[in-house]
Amino acid sequence: MANALLSTSRFLSNPNREVRCMRNFQSSLYGKFSSKKIFIGREISRSYGGCKVVASVQVGRTVKNRETVIPEPDYRIPIVLLGLAGGLVYTDNLLPAAPVGLLGLLLLFQTTRVKFVFDPDALEVKIGDQLQESGENVFVGGKNRWKYSTFINWELWWPSFPILVYFKETQTKPEGQVHFFPVIFNGKQLYDVMVERAGPSKTSAPKES
């Protein structure tokens, strides 16, 4: 009995532990579990009756496995810009029509190829359906991949018709680096995954399209 109490005390006193059992088992309190992870902190590795224990659980908090999320493309902004350019041409305002039309064409092209990939740890910009690397950031340098843990602020403008997404991170430089991207993705999906991975924003969620 004393040995059992001592073993339990050692297990609970370890602040960082992940418990993973690769077979199904029954619990009178929680029902059936299968290959679940719970967070407590550091890692250990032992076997108890064929069940591997690897430990990593924060007490009082269950950690969910995050899936990779890629918001769907949204063509509304380039279509609006191209429509505006067409209207300007129709009214013989050719000078402003040219840059507006070119911007619309650029965003239309980017919408077909640029992907925001939210993996379990970071946001990364990738290219095409094959999710190819996007290379170095042309404005600030470094890879177009930023860990959620480095985000210190983000906003979505404007919620009802999102046009720009802004975020600031400390991965590129310690004092913080600002990024702006046109919202050429589904705004609702983008907002939801940003809230989940980077925490809440001051803006409200965009309306369903």
mmCIF file of the C-alpha atoms, coordinates in Angstrom:
data_MODEL
# 
_entry.id   MODEL 
# 
loop_
_atom_site.group_PDB 
_atom_site.id 
_atom_site.type_symbol 
_atom_site.label_atom_id 
_atom_site.label_alt_id 
_atom_site.label_comp_id 
_atom_site.label_asym_id 
_atom_site.label_entity_id 
_atom_site.label_seq_id 
_atom_site.pdbx_PDB_ins_code 
_atom_site.Cartn_x 
_atom_site.Cartn_y 
_atom_site.Cartn_z 
_atom_site.occupancy 
_atom_site.B_iso_or_equiv 
_atom_site.pdbx_formal_charge 
_atom_site.auth_seq_id 
_atom_site.auth_comp_id 
_atom_site.auth_asym_id 
_atom_site.auth_atom_id 
_atom_site.pdbx_PDB_model_num 
ATOM 1   C CA . MET A 1 1   ? 0.000   0.000  0.000   1.00 0.00 ? 1   MET A CA 1 
ATOM 2   C CA . ALA A 1 2   ? 2.839   2.370  0.899   1.00 0.00 ? 2   ALA A CA 1 
ATOM 3   C CA . ASN A 1 3   ? 4.578   1.628  -2.397  1.00 0.00 ? 3   ASN A CA 1 
ATOM 4   C CA . ALA A 1 4   ? 1.376   2.366  -4.316  1.00 0.00 ? 4   ALA A CA 1 
ATOM 5   C CA . LEU A 1 5   ? 0.944   5.718  -2.560  1.00 0.00 ? 5   LEU A CA 1 
ATOM 6   C CA . LEU A 1 6   ? 4.587   6.610  -3.203  1.00 0.00 ? 6   LEU A CA 1 
ATOM 7   C CA . SER A 1 7   ? 4.259   5.821  -6.933  1.00 0.00 ? 7   SER A CA 1 
ATOM 8   C CA . THR A 1 8   ? 1.113   7.950  -7.186  1.00 0.00 ? 8   THR A CA 1 
ATOM 9   C CA . SER A 1 9   ? 2.801   10.840 -5.405  1.00 0.00 ? 9   SER A CA 1 
ATOM 10  C CA . ARG A 1 10  ? 5.776   10.745 -7.772  1.00 0.00 ? 10  ARG A CA 1 
ATOM 11  C CA . PHE A 1 11  ? 3.504   10.760 -10.801 1.00 0.00 ? 11  PHE A CA 1 
ATOM 12  C CA . LEU A 1 12  ? 1.436   13.737 -9.607  1.00 0.00 ? 12  LEU A CA 1 
ATOM 13  C CA . SER A 1 13  ? 4.452   15.711 -8.407  1.00 0.00 ? 13  SER A CA 1 
ATOM 14  C CA . ASN A 1 14  ? 5.994   15.749 -11.881 1.00 0.00 ? 14  ASN A CA 1 
ATOM 15  C CA . PRO A 1 15  ? 4.734   19.105 -13.315 1.00 0.00 ? 15  PRO A CA 1 
ATOM 16  C CA . ASN A 1 16  ? 5.156   18.220 -16.978 1.00 0.00 ? 16  ASN A CA 1 
ATOM 17  C CA . ARG A 1 17  ? 3.944   14.981 -18.384 1.00 0.00 ? 17  ARG A CA 1 
ATOM 18  C CA . GLU A 1 18  ? 2.148   13.570 -21.431 1.00 0.00 ? 18  GLU A CA 1 
ATOM 19  C CA . VAL A 1 19  ? 0.185   10.351 -20.983 1.00 0.00 ? 19  VAL A CA 1 
ATOM 20  C CA . ARG A 1 20  ? -0.491  8.331  -24.099 1.00 0.00 ? 20  ARG A CA 1 
ATOM 21  C CA . CYS A 1 21  ? -2.078  4.893  -24.124 1.00 0.00 ? 21  CYS A CA 1 
ATOM 22  C CA . MET A 1 22  ? -2.122  3.199  -27.501 1.00 0.00 ? 22  MET A CA 1 
ATOM 23  C CA . ARG A 1 23  ? -4.904  0.795  -26.630 1.00 0.00 ? 23  ARG A CA 1 
ATOM 24  C CA . ASN A 1 24  ? -8.526  1.285  -25.601 1.00 0.00 ? 24  ASN A CA 1 
ATOM 25  C CA . PHE A 1 25  ? -9.465  1.108  -21.948 1.00 0.00 ? 25  PHE A CA 1 
ATOM 26  C CA . GLN A 1 26  ? -12.545 1.705  -19.797 1.00 0.00 ? 26  GLN A CA 1 
ATOM 27  C CA . SER A 1 27  ? -12.969 4.163  -16.943 1.00 0.00 ? 27  SER A CA 1 
ATOM 28  C CA . SER A 1 28  ? -15.948 4.213  -14.606 1.00 0.00 ? 28  SER A CA 1 
ATOM 29  C CA . LEU A 1 29  ? -15.708 8.023  -14.498 1.00 0.00 ? 29  LEU A CA 1 
ATOM 30  C CA . TYR A 1 30  ? -14.951 9.025  -18.082 1.00 0.00 ? 30  TYR A CA 1 
ATOM 31  C CA . GLY A 1 31  ? -16.012 6.075  -20.230 1.00 0.00 ? 31  GLY A CA 1 
ATOM 32  C CA . LYS A 1 32  ? -13.929 4.823  -23.161 1.00 0.00 ? 32  LYS A CA 1 
ATOM 33  C CA . PHE A 1 33  ? -10.685 6.396  -24.290 1.00 0.00 ? 33  PHE A CA 1 
ATOM 34  C CA . SER A 1 34  ? -8.441  5.650  -27.246 1.00 0.00 ? 34  SER A CA 1 
ATOM 35  C CA . SER A 1 35  ? -4.945  6.989  -27.834 1.00 0.00 ? 35  SER A CA 1 
ATOM 36  C CA . LYS A 1 36  ? -5.526  10.220 -25.889 1.00 0.00 ? 36  LYS A CA 1 
ATOM 37  C CA . LYS A 1 37  ? -2.977  12.847 -24.846 1.00 0.00 ? 37  LYS A CA 1 
ATOM 38  C CA . ILE A 1 38  ? -3.159  14.855 -21.623 1.00 0.00 ? 38  ILE A CA 1 
ATOM 39  C CA . PHE A 1 39  ? -0.681  17.532 -20.658 1.00 0.00 ? 39  PHE A CA 1 
ATOM 40  C CA . ILE A 1 40  ? 1.298   17.678 -17.432 1.00 0.00 ? 40  ILE A CA 1 
ATOM 41  C CA . GLY A 1 41  ? 4.809   18.838 -18.515 1.00 0.00 ? 41  GLY A CA 1 
ATOM 42  C CA . ARG A 1 42  ? 8.163   17.020 -18.818 1.00 0.00 ? 42  ARG A CA 1 
ATOM 43  C CA . GLU A 1 43  ? 8.463   13.671 -20.505 1.00 0.00 ? 43  GLU A CA 1 
ATOM 44  C CA . ILE A 1 44  ? 8.851   10.186 -19.068 1.00 0.00 ? 44  ILE A CA 1 
ATOM 45  C CA . SER A 1 45  ? 8.474   6.833  -20.752 1.00 0.00 ? 45  SER A CA 1 
ATOM 46  C CA . ARG A 1 46  ? 7.339   3.708  -18.923 1.00 0.00 ? 46  ARG A CA 1 
ATOM 47  C CA . SER A 1 47  ? 5.152   0.685  -19.531 1.00 0.00 ? 47  SER A CA 1 
ATOM 48  C CA . TYR A 1 48  ? 2.204   -0.261 -17.341 1.00 0.00 ? 48  TYR A CA 1 
ATOM 49  C CA . GLY A 1 49  ? 0.452   -3.431 -18.417 1.00 0.00 ? 49  GLY A CA 1 
ATOM 50  C CA . GLY A 1 50  ? 1.243   -2.887 -22.091 1.00 0.00 ? 50  GLY A CA 1 
ATOM 51  C CA . CYS A 1 51  ? 0.241   0.775  -22.048 1.00 0.00 ? 51  CYS A CA 1 
ATOM 52  C CA . LYS A 1 52  ? 3.041   3.218  -22.894 1.00 0.00 ? 52  LYS A CA 1 
ATOM 53  C CA . VAL A 1 53  ? 3.126   6.311  -20.697 1.00 0.00 ? 53  VAL A CA 1 
ATOM 54  C CA . VAL A 1 54  ? 4.998   9.271  -22.145 1.00 0.00 ? 54  VAL A CA 1 
ATOM 55  C CA . ALA A 1 55  ? 3.910   12.229 -20.033 1.00 0.00 ? 55  ALA A CA 1 
ATOM 56  C CA . SER A 1 56  ? 3.163   15.882 -20.996 1.00 0.00 ? 56  SER A CA 1 
ATOM 57  C CA . VAL A 1 57  ? -0.042  17.317 -19.399 1.00 0.00 ? 57  VAL A CA 1 
ATOM 58  C CA . GLN A 1 58  ? -0.846  20.647 -17.782 1.00 0.00 ? 58  GLN A CA 1 
ATOM 59  C CA . VAL A 1 59  ? -3.020  19.993 -14.738 1.00 0.00 ? 59  VAL A CA 1 
ATOM 60  C CA . GLY A 1 60  ? -6.632  21.029 -15.243 1.00 0.00 ? 60  GLY A CA 1 
ATOM 61  C CA . ARG A 1 61  ? -6.239  21.476 -18.993 1.00 0.00 ? 61  ARG A CA 1 
ATOM 62  C CA . THR A 1 62  ? -6.761  19.024 -21.829 1.00 0.00 ? 62  THR A CA 1 
ATOM 63  C CA . VAL A 1 63  ? -4.704  19.729 -24.922 1.00 0.00 ? 63  VAL A CA 1 
ATOM 64  C CA . LYS A 1 64  ? -6.394  19.093 -28.271 1.00 0.00 ? 64  LYS A CA 1 
ATOM 65  C CA . ASN A 1 65  ? -4.542  17.895 -31.311 1.00 0.00 ? 65  ASN A CA 1 
ATOM 66  C CA . ARG A 1 66  ? -4.615  20.732 -33.844 1.00 0.00 ? 66  ARG A CA 1 
ATOM 67  C CA . GLU A 1 67  ? -5.309  19.954 -37.452 1.00 0.00 ? 67  GLU A CA 1 
ATOM 68  C CA . THR A 1 68  ? -3.825  21.805 -40.428 1.00 0.00 ? 68  THR A CA 1 
ATOM 69  C CA . VAL A 1 69  ? -6.349  24.363 -41.696 1.00 0.00 ? 69  VAL A CA 1 
ATOM 70  C CA . ILE A 1 70  ? -6.269  26.063 -45.124 1.00 0.00 ? 70  ILE A CA 1 
ATOM 71  C CA . PRO A 1 71  ? -9.035  28.688 -45.612 1.00 0.00 ? 71  PRO A CA 1 
ATOM 72  C CA . GLU A 1 72  ? -10.822 28.504 -48.956 1.00 0.00 ? 72  GLU A CA 1 
ATOM 73  C CA . PRO A 1 73  ? -10.098 31.176 -51.599 1.00 0.00 ? 73  PRO A CA 1 
ATOM 74  C CA . ASP A 1 74  ? -12.470 34.152 -51.834 1.00 0.00 ? 74  ASP A CA 1 
ATOM 75  C CA . TYR A 1 75  ? -12.655 36.099 -55.121 1.00 0.00 ? 75  TYR A CA 1 
ATOM 76  C CA . ARG A 1 76  ? -14.873 38.962 -53.938 1.00 0.00 ? 76  ARG A CA 1 
ATOM 77  C CA . ILE A 1 77  ? -12.145 41.609 -53.609 1.00 0.00 ? 77  ILE A CA 1 
ATOM 78  C CA . PRO A 1 78  ? -10.607 41.104 -57.094 1.00 0.00 ? 78  PRO A CA 1 
ATOM 79  C CA . ILE A 1 79  ? -14.088 40.930 -58.636 1.00 0.00 ? 79  ILE A CA 1 
ATOM 80  C CA . VAL A 1 80  ? -15.084 44.207 -56.955 1.00 0.00 ? 80  VAL A CA 1 
ATOM 81  C CA . LEU A 1 81  ? -11.870 45.892 -58.150 1.00 0.00 ? 81  LEU A CA 1 
ATOM 82  C CA . LEU A 1 82  ? -12.305 44.650 -61.711 1.00 0.00 ? 82  LEU A CA 1 
ATOM 83  C CA . GLY A 1 83  ? -15.929 45.779 -61.689 1.00 0.00 ? 83  GLY A CA 1 
ATOM 84  C CA . LEU A 1 84  ? -14.858 49.206 -60.444 1.00 0.00 ? 84  LEU A CA 1 
ATOM 85  C CA . ALA A 1 85  ? -12.218 49.414 -63.155 1.00 0.00 ? 85  ALA A CA 1 
ATOM 86  C CA . GLY A 1 86  ? -14.834 48.504 -65.767 1.00 0.00 ? 86  GLY A CA 1 
ATOM 87  C CA . GLY A 1 87  ? -17.101 51.249 -64.455 1.00 0.00 ? 87  GLY A CA 1 
ATOM 88  C CA . LEU A 1 88  ? -14.282 53.782 -64.656 1.00 0.00 ? 88  LEU A CA 1 
ATOM 89  C CA . VAL A 1 89  ? -13.540 52.768 -68.238 1.00 0.00 ? 89  VAL A CA 1 
ATOM 90  C CA . TYR A 1 90  ? -17.237 53.066 -69.097 1.00 0.00 ? 90  TYR A CA 1 
ATOM 91  C CA . THR A 1 91  ? -17.263 56.648 -67.765 1.00 0.00 ? 91  THR A CA 1 
ATOM 92  C CA . ASP A 1 92  ? -14.027 57.496 -69.654 1.00 0.00 ? 92  ASP A CA 1 
ATOM 93  C CA . ASN A 1 93  ? -11.932 57.701 -66.468 1.00 0.00 ? 93  ASN A CA 1 
ATOM 94  C CA . LEU A 1 94  ? -9.077  55.744 -67.995 1.00 0.00 ? 94  LEU A CA 1 
ATOM 95  C CA . LEU A 1 95  ? -6.310  57.101 -65.767 1.00 0.00 ? 95  LEU A CA 1 
ATOM 96  C CA . PRO A 1 96  ? -7.674  55.704 -62.461 1.00 0.00 ? 96  PRO A CA 1 
ATOM 97  C CA . ALA A 1 97  ? -9.098  52.652 -64.238 1.00 0.00 ? 97  ALA A CA 1 
ATOM 98  C CA . ALA A 1 98  ? -5.638  51.354 -65.154 1.00 0.00 ? 98  ALA A CA 1 
ATOM 99  C CA . PRO A 1 99  ? -4.158  50.912 -61.608 1.00 0.00 ? 99  PRO A CA 1 
ATOM 100 C CA . VAL A 1 100 ? -7.466  49.657 -60.192 1.00 0.00 ? 100 VAL A CA 1 
ATOM 101 C CA . GLY A 1 101 ? -7.770  47.105 -62.970 1.00 0.00 ? 101 GLY A CA 1 
ATOM 102 C CA . LEU A 1 102 ? -4.161  45.966 -62.599 1.00 0.00 ? 102 LEU A CA 1 
ATOM 103 C CA . LEU A 1 103 ? -4.604  45.540 -58.837 1.00 0.00 ? 103 LEU A CA 1 
ATOM 104 C CA . GLY A 1 104 ? -7.754  43.517 -59.455 1.00 0.00 ? 104 GLY A CA 1 
ATOM 105 C CA . LEU A 1 105 ? -5.946  41.253 -61.930 1.00 0.00 ? 105 LEU A CA 1 
ATOM 106 C CA . LEU A 1 106 ? -3.015  40.792 -59.528 1.00 0.00 ? 106 LEU A CA 1 
ATOM 107 C CA . LEU A 1 107 ? -5.284  39.822 -56.643 1.00 0.00 ? 107 LEU A CA 1 
ATOM 108 C CA . LEU A 1 108 ? -7.292  37.521 -58.920 1.00 0.00 ? 108 LEU A CA 1 
ATOM 109 C CA . PHE A 1 109 ? -4.067  35.722 -59.855 1.00 0.00 ? 109 PHE A CA 1 
ATOM 110 C CA . GLN A 1 110 ? -2.878  35.580 -56.234 1.00 0.00 ? 110 GLN A CA 1 
ATOM 111 C CA . THR A 1 111 ? -6.215  34.197 -55.053 1.00 0.00 ? 111 THR A CA 1 
ATOM 112 C CA . THR A 1 112 ? -5.775  31.184 -57.326 1.00 0.00 ? 112 THR A CA 1 
ATOM 113 C CA . ARG A 1 113 ? -2.287  30.364 -56.013 1.00 0.00 ? 113 ARG A CA 1 
ATOM 114 C CA . VAL A 1 114 ? -1.538  31.776 -52.527 1.00 0.00 ? 114 VAL A CA 1 
ATOM 115 C CA . LYS A 1 115 ? -2.528  29.644 -49.519 1.00 0.00 ? 115 LYS A CA 1 
ATOM 116 C CA . PHE A 1 116 ? -2.535  30.466 -45.807 1.00 0.00 ? 116 PHE A CA 1 
ATOM 117 C CA . VAL A 1 117 ? -1.593  27.173 -44.143 1.00 0.00 ? 117 VAL A CA 1 
ATOM 118 C CA . PHE A 1 118 ? -2.327  27.014 -40.413 1.00 0.00 ? 118 PHE A CA 1 
ATOM 119 C CA . ASP A 1 119 ? -0.418  23.967 -39.183 1.00 0.00 ? 119 ASP A CA 1 
ATOM 120 C CA . PRO A 1 120 ? -0.387  22.933 -35.491 1.00 0.00 ? 120 PRO A CA 1 
ATOM 121 C CA . ASP A 1 121 ? 2.437   25.359 -34.604 1.00 0.00 ? 121 ASP A CA 1 
ATOM 122 C CA . ALA A 1 122 ? 2.605   28.187 -37.132 1.00 0.00 ? 122 ALA A CA 1 
ATOM 123 C CA . LEU A 1 123 ? 1.058   30.137 -39.987 1.00 0.00 ? 123 LEU A CA 1 
ATOM 124 C CA . GLU A 1 124 ? 2.870   29.657 -43.284 1.00 0.00 ? 124 GLU A CA 1 
ATOM 125 C CA . VAL A 1 125 ? 2.296   31.146 -46.736 1.00 0.00 ? 125 VAL A CA 1 
ATOM 126 C CA . LYS A 1 126 ? 2.510   28.501 -49.461 1.00 0.00 ? 126 LYS A CA 1 
ATOM 127 C CA . ILE A 1 127 ? 1.911   28.431 -53.203 1.00 0.00 ? 127 ILE A CA 1 
ATOM 128 C CA . GLY A 1 128 ? -0.444  26.316 -55.323 1.00 0.00 ? 128 GLY A CA 1 
ATOM 129 C CA . ASP A 1 129 ? -2.449  23.193 -54.678 1.00 0.00 ? 129 ASP A CA 1 
ATOM 130 C CA . GLN A 1 130 ? 0.789   21.298 -54.085 1.00 0.00 ? 130 GLN A CA 1 
ATOM 131 C CA . LEU A 1 131 ? 1.627   23.701 -51.232 1.00 0.00 ? 131 LEU A CA 1 
ATOM 132 C CA . GLN A 1 132 ? 5.073   24.617 -52.495 1.00 0.00 ? 132 GLN A CA 1 
ATOM 133 C CA . GLU A 1 133 ? 7.429   26.825 -50.487 1.00 0.00 ? 133 GLU A CA 1 
ATOM 134 C CA . SER A 1 134 ? 6.876   30.561 -51.016 1.00 0.00 ? 134 SER A CA 1 
ATOM 135 C CA . GLY A 1 135 ? 10.553  31.430 -50.463 1.00 0.00 ? 135 GLY A CA 1 
ATOM 136 C CA . GLU A 1 136 ? 11.904  34.483 -48.633 1.00 0.00 ? 136 GLU A CA 1 
ATOM 137 C CA . ASN A 1 137 ? 9.673   37.389 -47.670 1.00 0.00 ? 137 ASN A CA 1 
ATOM 138 C CA . VAL A 1 138 ? 10.432  40.084 -50.242 1.00 0.00 ? 138 VAL A CA 1 
ATOM 139 C CA . PHE A 1 139 ? 9.824   42.960 -47.801 1.00 0.00 ? 139 PHE A CA 1 
ATOM 140 C CA . VAL A 1 140 ? 11.398  41.947 -44.483 1.00 0.00 ? 140 VAL A CA 1 
ATOM 141 C CA . GLY A 1 141 ? 13.342  38.790 -45.342 1.00 0.00 ? 141 GLY A CA 1 
ATOM 142 C CA . GLY A 1 142 ? 13.102  35.413 -43.659 1.00 0.00 ? 142 GLY A CA 1 
ATOM 143 C CA . LYS A 1 143 ? 10.782  32.523 -44.319 1.00 0.00 ? 143 LYS A CA 1 
ATOM 144 C CA . ASN A 1 144 ? 7.050   33.184 -44.678 1.00 0.00 ? 144 ASN A CA 1 
ATOM 145 C CA . ARG A 1 145 ? 6.297   31.109 -41.586 1.00 0.00 ? 145 ARG A CA 1 
ATOM 146 C CA . TRP A 1 146 ? 5.487   32.556 -38.176 1.00 0.00 ? 146 TRP A CA 1 
ATOM 147 C CA . LYS A 1 147 ? 4.830   30.680 -34.921 1.00 0.00 ? 147 LYS A CA 1 
ATOM 148 C CA . TYR A 1 148 ? 1.586   31.526 -33.149 1.00 0.00 ? 148 TYR A CA 1 
ATOM 149 C CA . SER A 1 149 ? 3.521   31.926 -29.898 1.00 0.00 ? 149 SER A CA 1 
ATOM 150 C CA . THR A 1 150 ? 5.250   35.006 -31.382 1.00 0.00 ? 150 THR A CA 1 
ATOM 151 C CA . PHE A 1 151 ? 2.003   36.820 -32.318 1.00 0.00 ? 151 PHE A CA 1 
ATOM 152 C CA . ILE A 1 152 ? 1.430   39.860 -30.112 1.00 0.00 ? 152 ILE A CA 1 
ATOM 153 C CA . ASN A 1 153 ? -1.497  41.410 -31.997 1.00 0.00 ? 153 ASN A CA 1 
ATOM 154 C CA . TRP A 1 154 ? -3.717  40.837 -35.023 1.00 0.00 ? 154 TRP A CA 1 
ATOM 155 C CA . GLU A 1 155 ? -6.811  42.397 -36.602 1.00 0.00 ? 155 GLU A CA 1 
ATOM 156 C CA . LEU A 1 156 ? -9.193  41.719 -39.470 1.00 0.00 ? 156 LEU A CA 1 
ATOM 157 C CA . TRP A 1 157 ? -10.534 44.711 -41.430 1.00 0.00 ? 157 TRP A CA 1 
ATOM 158 C CA . TRP A 1 158 ? -13.460 44.887 -41.851 1.00 0.00 ? 158 TRP A CA 1 
ATOM 159 C CA . PRO A 1 159 ? -15.458 42.064 -40.249 1.00 0.00 ? 159 PRO A CA 1 
ATOM 160 C CA . SER A 1 160 ? -18.575 42.286 -42.439 1.00 0.00 ? 160 SER A CA 1 
ATOM 161 C CA . PHE A 1 161 ? -16.498 42.417 -45.629 1.00 0.00 ? 161 PHE A CA 1 
ATOM 162 C CA . PRO A 1 162 ? -12.889 41.594 -44.674 1.00 0.00 ? 162 PRO A CA 1 
ATOM 163 C CA . ILE A 1 163 ? -10.337 43.333 -46.880 1.00 0.00 ? 163 ILE A CA 1 
ATOM 164 C CA . LEU A 1 164 ? -7.095  43.236 -44.904 1.00 0.00 ? 164 LEU A CA 1 
ATOM 165 C CA . VAL A 1 165 ? -5.649  40.988 -42.223 1.00 0.00 ? 165 VAL A CA 1 
ATOM 166 C CA . TYR A 1 166 ? -2.916  42.465 -40.053 1.00 0.00 ? 166 TYR A CA 1 
ATOM 167 C CA . PHE A 1 167 ? -0.683  40.773 -37.512 1.00 0.00 ? 167 PHE A CA 1 
ATOM 168 C CA . LYS A 1 168 ? 2.432   41.656 -35.565 1.00 0.00 ? 168 LYS A CA 1 
ATOM 169 C CA . GLU A 1 169 ? 4.999   39.055 -34.520 1.00 0.00 ? 169 GLU A CA 1 
ATOM 170 C CA . THR A 1 170 ? 8.348   39.000 -32.716 1.00 0.00 ? 170 THR A CA 1 
ATOM 171 C CA . GLN A 1 171 ? 9.898   36.111 -34.625 1.00 0.00 ? 171 GLN A CA 1 
ATOM 172 C CA . THR A 1 172 ? 11.290  38.284 -37.439 1.00 0.00 ? 172 THR A CA 1 
ATOM 173 C CA . LYS A 1 173 ? 12.662  40.916 -35.035 1.00 0.00 ? 173 LYS A CA 1 
ATOM 174 C CA . PRO A 1 174 ? 12.357  41.253 -31.245 1.00 0.00 ? 174 PRO A CA 1 
ATOM 175 C CA . GLU A 1 175 ? 10.691  44.675 -31.303 1.00 0.00 ? 175 GLU A CA 1 
ATOM 176 C CA . GLY A 1 176 ? 7.921   43.270 -33.526 1.00 0.00 ? 176 GLY A CA 1 
ATOM 177 C CA . GLN A 1 177 ? 7.293   43.037 -37.261 1.00 0.00 ? 177 GLN A CA 1 
ATOM 178 C CA . VAL A 1 178 ? 3.988   44.083 -38.839 1.00 0.00 ? 178 VAL A CA 1 
ATOM 179 C CA . HIS A 1 179 ? 2.444   42.184 -41.767 1.00 0.00 ? 179 HIS A CA 1 
ATOM 180 C CA . PHE A 1 180 ? -0.532  43.103 -43.968 1.00 0.00 ? 180 PHE A CA 1 
ATOM 181 C CA . PHE A 1 181 ? -2.235  40.710 -46.380 1.00 0.00 ? 181 PHE A CA 1 
ATOM 182 C CA . PRO A 1 182 ? -5.334  41.192 -48.544 1.00 0.00 ? 182 PRO A CA 1 
ATOM 183 C CA . VAL A 1 183 ? -8.115  38.840 -47.474 1.00 0.00 ? 183 VAL A CA 1 
ATOM 184 C CA . ILE A 1 184 ? -8.301  36.648 -50.556 1.00 0.00 ? 184 ILE A CA 1 
ATOM 185 C CA . PHE A 1 185 ? -9.535  33.769 -48.402 1.00 0.00 ? 185 PHE A CA 1 
ATOM 186 C CA . ASN A 1 186 ? -12.833 32.913 -46.733 1.00 0.00 ? 186 ASN A CA 1 
ATOM 187 C CA . GLY A 1 187 ? -13.022 35.631 -44.057 1.00 0.00 ? 187 GLY A CA 1 
ATOM 188 C CA . LYS A 1 188 ? -15.053 33.582 -41.563 1.00 0.00 ? 188 LYS A CA 1 
ATOM 189 C CA . GLN A 1 189 ? -12.688 30.610 -41.768 1.00 0.00 ? 189 GLN A CA 1 
ATOM 190 C CA . LEU A 1 190 ? -9.687  32.924 -41.482 1.00 0.00 ? 190 LEU A CA 1 
ATOM 191 C CA . TYR A 1 191 ? -11.106 34.665 -38.415 1.00 0.00 ? 191 TYR A CA 1 
ATOM 192 C CA . ASP A 1 192 ? -12.049 31.431 -36.651 1.00 0.00 ? 192 ASP A CA 1 
ATOM 193 C CA . VAL A 1 193 ? -8.645  29.804 -37.071 1.00 0.00 ? 193 VAL A CA 1 
ATOM 194 C CA . MET A 1 194 ? -6.812  32.992 -36.071 1.00 0.00 ? 194 MET A CA 1 
ATOM 195 C CA . VAL A 1 195 ? -8.846  33.187 -32.866 1.00 0.00 ? 195 VAL A CA 1 
ATOM 196 C CA . GLU A 1 196 ? -8.140  29.523 -32.130 1.00 0.00 ? 196 GLU A CA 1 
ATOM 197 C CA . ARG A 1 197 ? -4.399  29.664 -32.818 1.00 0.00 ? 197 ARG A CA 1 
ATOM 198 C CA . ALA A 1 198 ? -3.395  33.269 -31.986 1.00 0.00 ? 198 ALA A CA 1 
ATOM 199 C CA . GLY A 1 199 ? -5.997  34.299 -29.406 1.00 0.00 ? 199 GLY A CA 1 
ATOM 200 C CA . PRO A 1 200 ? -8.901  36.768 -29.613 1.00 0.00 ? 200 PRO A CA 1 
ATOM 201 C CA . SER A 1 201 ? -8.876  39.950 -31.691 1.00 0.00 ? 201 SER A CA 1 
ATOM 202 C CA . LYS A 1 202 ? -10.599 43.249 -30.948 1.00 0.00 ? 202 LYS A CA 1 
ATOM 203 C CA . THR A 1 203 ? -12.647 42.879 -34.128 1.00 0.00 ? 203 THR A CA 1 
ATOM 204 C CA . SER A 1 204 ? -15.831 40.836 -34.330 1.00 0.00 ? 204 SER A CA 1 
ATOM 205 C CA . ALA A 1 205 ? -16.266 37.816 -36.552 1.00 0.00 ? 205 ALA A CA 1 
ATOM 206 C CA . PRO A 1 206 ? -17.175 38.436 -40.218 1.00 0.00 ? 206 PRO A CA 1 
ATOM 207 C CA . LYS A 1 207 ? -20.671 37.558 -41.268 1.00 0.00 ? 207 LYS A CA 1 
ATOM 208 C CA . GLU A 1 208 ? -21.416 34.428 -43.249 1.00 0.00 ? 208 GLU A CA 1 
ATOM 209 C CA . SER A 1 209 ? -21.168 35.093 -46.987 1.00 0.00 ? 209 SER A CA 1 
# 
